[in-house]
Amino acid sequence: MTSLIKVWELPGGIHPPEHKDQSLQLPLGRVPLPPVLVIPLNQHMGTPAQPVVQVGERVLAGQLIGAADGTFSANTHASTSGTVIAIEERAIPHPSGMNSESVVIEPDGKDEWIELTPCEDYRSLDRLTLLDKIRAAGVAGLGGAGFPTAVKLAPKSTQVIDTLILNGAECEPYITADDMLMQVRAAELVAGTLLLSHILHHPKNLLIGIEDNKPKAIAAVKAAVAGAAVTDPEAANIQVVVFPTKYPSGGAKQLTQILTGREIPSGHHSADIGVICVNVGTAVAAWRAVRFGEPLVSRVTTMVGDALATQRNVDVLLGTPISYLLTQHGFNANNASRVVMGGPMMGFTLLDLAAPVIKTTNCILAPSKQELPEPTPAQACIRCGICAEVCPASLLPQQLFWYAQAEDFDRLESHNLFDCIECGACSYVCPSTIPLVQYYRAAKGSIRLHEIEKEKSDRSRQRFEFRQERIAKEEAEKEAKRVARQKAAEEAKKKLAEKAAETAAAPVSSADPISAAAVKVSATQATPDEQKAKLERLVAAAKNTLEFQQKPLVPNKTNPVISEEQLVKQQVRIKQAELKLAEAEQKLADFITGLGTTPAAAASAAAAPIAAEPAVDMNDPVAAAIARAQAKLTMSPEDKARANLESLRGRLAKAEEKVAAAKADGSANLDALQQGAEKLQQKIAEALAELSALGIEDKPAPVAAPATEPAAPEPVSAEQSAAQAAIEKAKAKAAALANMSDDEKRAEQIQSLQTRLTKARERLAKAEAENDANIEAFRAGVTKLEEKLQELA
Amino acid sequence: MALLNITSPHTHGANRTGRLMRLVVYATIPGIVALTHFFGIGVLINVLLASLSCIAFEALVMKLRARPIMFYLRDCSALVTGVLIGVSLPPYCPWWLVISASFVAIVLAKQLYGGMGFNPFNPAMVAYVLLLISFPVQMTQWATPLPMLADGQTAPSLVAALDKIFFSIPIDGYSSATVLDVMKQNSGLTLDDLYQQQPVFVEGRWAGAGWEWVNIAFLLGGIYLLYKKVFTWHAPISMLLALVVMSALFYDSGSSNSGGSPTYHLLSGATMLGAFFIVTDPVSSAVSTRGRIVYGALIGVLIYVIRAWGTSYPDGVGFAVLLMNFAAPFIDYYTTPRTYGHKKPRRATDASTQDGGH
């Protein structure tokens, strides 16, 4: 029985005022039936249950009203008999203050039960049947987490369980629900322990861990164990382990450490180290589920806090609104600082008092304003390290706080943020009253969100890359097809040209632009047969597309679920394909009906160029080309020259603008632009000369060197301007040279120097022949170039 | 009734930063009493002047930063800095020395870094060291301790002290070499001879007249703080142990090369003040318990190194603490504790997802 098991030391921990006496003065009480019961469908950890009753249906106590949705879920039962008056979203006790689907029952006061199937000897049943019974009864962890008990009691075959721990630590201040339960239901607790032991293949160690501040409970449980040992030899194995009171020894990880010295590895379950830890209340519920077939419809809850007139433990039906419970206990709303579900260390503030009692409601704490005043404003962290001393997980809370403020997620991870159990010991001792746990919760939330988003973006990146690859492949295929088509077209053109040459050899002369244009146009136009074939192909392709789009969507690896959106998209694609098909068919039909008219018109246009002019259809390329050619032909040479001059002037003005802009920007293209401008000037001069040859004086004098180009001399002679151009060219080259490799540069330079040298020599010879005034300059240039070339070579 | 969404924990311990700081101030009282006893009223004037100016500078900066002044003054950290400056500076030093020390500590070393909790260096030590380097003469003129005064001579009166501090009117024979100076300048004498010849040792019992009692007084204050759990034993005890180990290793059986006995080192200079009031400053020290052991030990070693082998400064507490303030993040990196459920400590920069993650 009680044995000398070693109790290990819990690192850190705190000793907050216990406040446990006030709720233990009165015996376990009951409250009258509330006018309405609100039974949420997710009172447990995991998937919410699915409602299996209808509004208006009469239900009996213990009747299933919400069926577990999958393994990781729990059944929900009616707590008393009555009528279902609504199945709707109602406030539930949750830190976020969220609503959840709940079955609302109006009790009829009869408390009629469904027929229960008791079981006298559970040892005669196999374990799976026992687990089924527990699952059917909707038993979930009553300690606070609400973990489905049947899941917990079915460890993997690789997990060999050698220790079963019954958690009666109840380390949080104020809460006495488990204490009371152990006092009044000690025998059931022992029976439950033996039941769980049976289900878990009789682990070697059966430990009931109780903090030493619960002497009555310890005595009761010890007595019960002794009593059970008389009839059941296995009960003698149960050890009631009493250990020093210290918060948070009741955490599953901490209790495991205290009783076994083993730590649950980070990110693992306790079953991985052979330990299963179950709350004492859960064990009793499991026992009642098996022994009496009784579903979990009530629990022991502590009603405590100075804002209540009566402080005690009550056995309360699940679904009882908390506001009703508070009223029953003389709640003084004016003096209450808040209402908390759970204890002062880890409980959460209830945002809506209409929320009901659920399976995890171990305590309703209604403190007065003096008892738990509003938190004082936080001061700066002085890194005193007291938080690190009390942390049961041996974290460095002040560092976590630092990085949480900075949102440095990497550092938070490396400081093991996710091993924080949020017990609140650090916040409790913080001399600067920093709400540390709040920072950790927020940081955990952001990290989880961050990870989800990262996963999402990874997935979409993969999708994107895949798509790019596909598009590239399609493009390559298209390009290949295009090249093939081009070849075919060229061949056809050649053939056509040959044909045309044969048929119209005599009338077509190169001087006649009209007929040349006509030939050109008709050459690019395919023969009617070819056109028809093309349109037919288009129709076929459109049909293919439509068929492909009409295929039903099939889920695959990258896209496991077909979403509504995808279906809509497919519909759109099908519509598009249909439209395309219709268009293609229309085109084909038009072509077939209009076959023969178009070529005929073209032929007539070609035959009677001038007469047909007013009737030219500008949409017809043949006709348009003919019209353009005609316009050119009808122009007098004078007009032509004028037009030419005008356009040249326009171009020059533009070029000069560009030069100015380039100068302003210091662009590298300056030289090239200047050269262009000069060339245009030359052309203008030529055009003027042409005009004057035609006997016409153009009023504006030829524009001299652009004003924006002071360096350039007036084009005195053609040679000089050409020399200027050469110099500019060399400059441009030098700029281009900057980008080349050294060897390349040298080769390039040598080559250019050589060409320049030859040119310069030619110039010199010419100048010598003509006795040019600049002969000396030319000579100097040649010698310079020769020197340079030698330098490089 | 408005239900506030206050998150857990809803309850809070009685500990407050202001309370911790006040306890530190109380714990300096034995030391201040001893200093005043041996060196006269100048000590009290220093402490008063430094405390007031520190609080004034703090209030000024808070005003400039548009922060609630009283909220920040209530944490008493400026008062602690002021008191520590007061006891570190030599009594009867010029008033401007004290004011500039306060300015350096509060404005430069603390508020410019972001104020309370953000200063990488101990403000009082920054002030002390900066002034020691800038004004070596004024900073090393320590008053003669009471036992060494000539017969009939007493500690300076309040008027003489104020004259000296505010108007630089000299006091005859008020200063003398400290024990550390004597030890530092010793060459050729064995420790035994030194203890017999030098009046500063002759008048003392273990480590020099006056100073040994001052250190014992600060030790008492430190024990009080340990008892009150203002800090843990790790940093101060490891610093003292390191100092003992170093002085024992290089004791050289009391020859003329000896750096002094462990007792001498424990009870001279600023050893106890440093161990319990400077090294324990949480803001600028390492964070984990292991880290604080390393941090304290390294300071202890450095103090001995500077005292025994340094060339110009007799005491090394200020320098040693500042150097280790520098090293604190580095120490933190290598001294992270092993978290529950982890096989070994994780480095502060190890961002890999370990043990299955979450």
Interface residues (C-beta under 8 A of the other chain):
Chain A: P11 I14 P16 P17 P95 G97 P173 K253 Q257 E263 I264 P265 S266 G267 H268 A333 N334 A336 S337 R338 V339 V340 G342 P344 M345 M346 G347 F348 T349 L350 L351 L353 L365 P367 L372 E374 P375 T376 P377 Q379 A380 C381 I382 R383 C384 G385 I386 A388 E389 P392 A393 S394 L395 L396 Q398 Q399 D410 R411 E413 S414 H415 N416 F418 D419 E422 G424 S427 Y428 V429 C430 P431 S432 T433 P435 V437 Q438 R441 R448
Chain B: M1 L3 L4 N5 I6 T7 S8 P9 H10 T11 H12 G13 N15 R16 T17 R19 L20 F71 D75 S77 G115 M116 G117 F118 F231 T232 P282 V283 S285 V287 S288 T289 R292 D332 T336 P337 R338 T339 Y340 G341 H342 K343 R346 R347 A348 T349 D350 A351 T353 Q354 D355 G356 G357 H358
